[in-house]
C-alpha cells in the first residue's frame, strides 16, 4: 500500500487481532495498576519481539514528569525492521505510530518509541505519553541516502549531499509523515 494511512492501519489491525485475548488485561492491569502494567509490557515486549526487532533488553526510562520508570523501558539495540527497510518513513508509518496508537487505544497504556536513525536502535518508554508529531524529532528526519524509494523514484537525489533539494524529502501532513510529491 502506497498510502501512509493504509500502511499504518494494517499493522495496527493485525496487532489488535493478535492481542484480542489479552484485552481484558487493560481493565485488569492498565487502569488500576499502570506501573505494573508498564513493567509487564516491557518484559513481554523484550521476550517476544526479538525475532522482529533484534536483541533488546528491559531498561529504566525517564517519564514525562521527570521521574524514572524502573524496568518500564525496552532498548532495541539495533532494529532489524528499520535496518532492513532503510527508510524513516516506513519506520514511522508502519511501526512507531501504529504501535504507539495500539498501546494507547487498545491496551490503555501510553507508549513513546524513540528511534535513533544513526545507530538503528529504538527506545520504548512504557507509561510515557508521546509528543505531538510536530514536536517529535523522528518526524523531521530527512530521507535516508540508502532509502529504496528515494533511489527508485528520484535517481538524481544521490547528487544532493544533504537531501534538502530532493523531492523525496520527508514532510508532515496533518496525521503522518509522507513522501513529498
C-alpha positions as CSV (number, residue, x, y, z in Angstrom):
1,X,0.0,0.0,0.0
2,X,1.5,3.3,-1.0
3,X,-1.0,5.3,1.2
4,X,0.7,6.1,4.5
5,X,-2.6,5.9,6.4
6,X,-3.3,2.4,5.0
7,X,0.3,1.3,5.9
8,X,-0.4,2.5,9.5
9,X,-3.8,0.8,9.8
10,X,-2.8,-2.7,8.6
11,X,-0.2,-3.4,11.3
12,X,-2.5,-1.9,13.9
13,X,-5.4,-4.1,12.8
14,X,-3.1,-7.2,12.9
15,X,-1.9,-6.3,16.4
16,X,-5.5,-5.8,17.7
17,X,-6.5,-9.2,16.3
18,X,-3.4,-10.9,17.8
19,X,-4.0,-9.3,21.2
20,X,-7.8,-9.7,21.4
21,X,-7.5,-12.4,24.0
22,X,-5.3,-10.0,26.2
23,X,-7.7,-7.0,26.1
24,X,-9.2,-7.9,29.4
25,X,-5.8,-7.1,30.8
26,X,-6.5,-3.4,30.0
27,X,-9.3,-3.4,32.5
28,X,-7.5,-5.7,35.0
29,X,-4.0,-4.0,34.9
30,X,-3.6,-0.9,32.8
31,X,-6.1,1.3,34.7
32,X,-5.7,0.2,38.3
33,X,-2.0,-0.8,38.2
34,X,-0.3,1.3,35.5
35,X,3.2,0.9,36.8
36,X,2.9,-2.9,37.0
37,X,1.3,-2.9,33.5
38,X,4.3,-0.9,32.1
39,X,6.8,-3.3,33.6
40,X,4.8,-6.3,32.4
41,X,4.5,-4.9,28.8
42,X,8.2,-4.0,28.8
43,X,9.2,-7.6,29.8
44,X,6.7,-9.2,27.4
45,X,8.0,-7.0,24.5
46,X,11.6,-7.8,25.3
47,X,10.9,-11.5,25.5
48,X,8.6,-11.9,22.5
49,X,9.6,-9.4,19.9
50,X,13.3,-10.1,19.3
51,X,12.5,-12.2,16.2
52,X,11.3,-8.9,14.5
53,X,13.4,-6.2,16.1
54,X,16.6,-8.0,17.1
55,X,18.3,-8.1,20.5
56,X,16.7,-5.9,23.1
57,X,16.7,-5.5,26.9
58,X,14.5,-4.1,29.6
59,X,15.8,-0.8,31.0
60,X,14.9,2.2,33.1
61,X,13.4,5.2,31.3
62,X,12.7,8.9,32.1
63,X,9.0,9.6,32.1
64,X,7.2,12.7,31.1
65,X,7.1,14.1,34.6
66,X,10.9,13.7,35.0
67,X,10.6,10.6,37.3
68,X,12.4,7.3,36.4
69,X,10.3,4.3,35.5
70,X,12.3,1.4,36.7
71,X,12.0,-1.6,34.3
72,X,9.5,0.3,32.2
73,X,11.5,0.6,29.0
74,X,12.9,-1.6,26.3
75,X,16.0,-0.8,24.4
76,X,16.2,-2.4,20.9
77,X,19.9,-2.4,20.3
78,X,19.7,-2.4,16.5
79,X,16.2,-2.7,15.0
80,X,16.2,-5.2,12.2
81,X,13.0,-3.8,10.8
82,X,14.4,-0.3,10.5
83,X,17.7,-1.5,9.1
84,X,16.1,-3.8,6.5
85,X,13.6,-1.1,5.5
86,X,16.3,1.5,5.2
87,X,13.5,4.2,5.3
88,X,12.5,6.6,8.1
89,X,9.0,6.9,6.7
90,X,8.4,3.1,6.8
91,X,9.7,3.1,10.4
92,X,7.3,5.9,11.4
93,X,4.2,4.9,9.4
94,X,4.3,1.1,9.8
95,X,5.9,0.8,13.2
96,X,6.2,3.8,15.5
97,X,2.8,5.4,15.0
98,X,0.6,2.2,14.8
99,X,2.4,0.6,17.8
100,X,2.0,3.8,20.0
101,X,-1.6,4.0,18.9
102,X,-2.2,0.3,19.6
103,X,-0.9,0.6,23.2
104,X,-2.8,3.8,23.9
105,X,-6.1,2.9,22.4
106,X,-6.3,-0.9,22.7
107,X,-4.2,-1.6,25.8
108,X,-4.9,1.7,27.7
109,X,-1.2,2.3,28.2
110,X,0.9,5.3,26.8
111,X,4.0,4.3,24.9
112,X,6.7,6.5,23.4
113,X,9.0,5.0,20.8
114,X,12.2,6.9,20.0
115,X,14.0,5.5,17.0
116,X,17.7,6.5,16.6
117,X,18.3,6.7,12.8
118,X,22.1,6.9,13.3
119,X,22.6,3.6,15.0
120,X,19.2,1.9,14.3
121,X,18.4,1.5,18.0
122,X,14.9,2.2,19.3
123,X,13.9,3.1,22.9
124,X,10.4,2.0,24.0
125,X,9.2,4.0,27.1
126,X,6.0,2.5,28.5
127,X,4.0,4.9,30.6
128,X,5.3,8.0,28.7
129,X,2.9,9.9,26.5
130,X,4.2,10.5,23.0
131,X,5.0,14.1,22.0
132,X,2.8,15.7,19.4
133,X,4.1,14.8,15.9
134,X,5.2,18.4,15.2
135,X,7.5,18.3,18.3
136,X,8.8,14.7,17.8
137,X,12.3,14.7,16.2
138,X,11.5,11.4,14.4
139,X,9.1,13.3,12.2
140,X,11.6,15.8,10.9
141,X,14.1,13.2,9.7
142,X,15.3,13.6,6.1
143,X,15.1,10.7,3.7
144,X,18.0,8.3,4.2
145,X,20.7,8.1,1.5
146,X,20.1,4.4,1.2
147,X,16.2,4.7,1.1
148,X,15.0,2.3,-1.7
149,X,12.0,4.6,-2.5
150,X,14.3,7.6,-2.8
151,X,16.7,5.8,-5.1
152,X,14.0,4.2,-7.3
153,X,11.8,7.3,-7.7
154,X,14.4,10.1,-7.8
155,X,17.7,8.9,-9.2
156,X,19.1,12.5,-9.2
157,X,18.7,12.7,-5.4
158,X,22.0,10.9,-4.9
159,X,23.7,14.1,-6.1
160,X,22.2,16.1,-3.2
161,X,24.6,15.9,-0.2
162,X,22.0,16.7,2.4
163,X,18.8,15.7,0.6
164,X,17.5,19.3,1.1
165,X,16.6,19.7,-2.5
166,X,15.4,16.2,-3.0
167,X,11.7,15.9,-4.0
168,X,11.5,12.8,-1.8
169,X,12.5,14.6,1.5
170,X,10.0,13.7,4.2
171,X,7.4,16.2,5.4
172,X,4.5,16.1,7.7
173,X,0.8,16.3,6.8
174,X,-1.9,16.6,9.4
175,X,-1.6,12.9,10.6
176,X,1.5,11.2,9.2
177,X,5.0,11.6,7.7
178,X,4.7,11.3,4.0
179,X,6.9,11.4,0.9
180,X,6.8,14.8,-0.8
181,X,5.5,14.5,-4.4
